[in-house]
Amino acid sequence: MLARRIIPCLDVRDGQVVKGTQFRDHEIVGDIIELAQRYRDEGADELVFYDITASSDGRTVSTDWVTRVARVIDIPFCVAGGIRSLDGARQILHGGADKISINSPALENPALITELAMEFGSQCVVVGIDSRQEGSDYFVKQYTGDPTKTQSTRWQTVEWAREAQKRGAGEVVLNCMNQDGMRQGYDLTQLRLVRAVLTIPLVASGGAGTPGHFRDAFQQAGVDGALAASVFHKGTIKIPALKTQLLADGISIRI
Amino acid sequence: MLAIVDSGGANIASVRFALERLGVQSELTADPAVIRSAERVILPGVGAANEGMRKLHERGLVECVRNLTQPVLGVCLGMQLLFESSEEGPTETLGLIPGVVALLPGAPGIQVPHMGWNTVLCGRSGGLLDGITTDARFYFVHSYAAPVNAFTLASCDHGTPFAAIVQRANFSGVQFHPERSGVAGARLLKNFVDGRV
């Protein structure tokens, strides 16, 4: 049986791993390769690297660190941030990344999702969605890497997730911005809404604070993977203990 | 020498790096003469089957790969191309193993692409699976899959059973990515490199 995935997310800025609260106030967490290796050794199922400055600065991620990661890591990893063309994606995939994730550029040009899927296969193409609750609805935000450049979009989150899938996305990562860094749990209501319209894998992001939050996302929202950053970076949750707990809770997990 | 067929796939770097971690030098090549003279050959591949075949045709490698007599390992799409045809396209593939590659049927709770770590069910031990425990998980990421038949060494289940490891004569293939499957994947690659096929 397919295992649910535990995915540490490493926000990258200027070659360092950083972490802020609610996408703001970034502090340096450590070196990319060291952290990647540590998480691999602890049993992470996959890694995601977000170059959080790339999209809002209008540049693409540098690929030399992608290759450095690919050389040492024997688990899959995904690279996100500022990928806005087939060439940009090709550089990263040929550099050794397994998947690319697009967010703001997909909103600017939804046809990019299809172009990438046709060229590299849907399984390489992840669409990241930054979603904020406003009233009783959820809306997609753009350029969230820099709070001064963050914009609203016309998309409701569920509709954009459906559109991304229709256009060829192989996976959706839903970042629930209200919960990000708060450690109060994933937004199960929102995740369930998005899960219901997707036949492709869905990864939860934003809000993990305890092992129980992961359990709830898997059992109650039916997500395929759960992504977290600060709880892993700060050691609040250790991946081996988390996985043992989830296994005891009856969840299919790779040990 | 181990040759990696340069089929333009996106996982070529990962396969090379995985071999490097095992201390194995490989040569990435689209030269039929180099491929024919290699001790072992890996056929990597990521993406669509019709696109993969188009690249092999373009590089004049279809007959070359079909006629190889040394151990060959197809990885992911490279494994699917060993079969007769794929519904993806649809396209005629190398025809080295009987069977048609088809889209995995999704269902509630069974997402497609099949993405993540899964176990395989193996009818026998040794060979490519030498030293790998029966509960080992491998990393899969694919939407199309090959049928279970007489040439299946190990199967996997994602809503429906499909071939995870196949072998016919000198041609082997794995649907998962050994280069991204941690310790178990590294062992499988080592088994291939060491001639345990």
Interface residues (C-beta under 8 A of the other chain):
Chain A: M1 L2 A3 R4 R5 R40 D45 E46 T67 A70 R71 D74 I75 P76 R90 L93 H94 G95 G96 D98 K99 M118 E119 F120 G121 S122 Q123 C124 G170 E171 L198 T199 I200 P201 L202 G222 D224 G225 R254
Chain B: A10 N11 I12 A13 S14 F17 A18 E20 R21 V46 G47 A48 E51 L77 G106 G109 Q111 V112 P113 H114 M115 G116 W117 N118 T119 R137 Y139 F140 V141 H142 S143 D157 H158 H177 E179 R180 S181 G182 V183 G185 A186
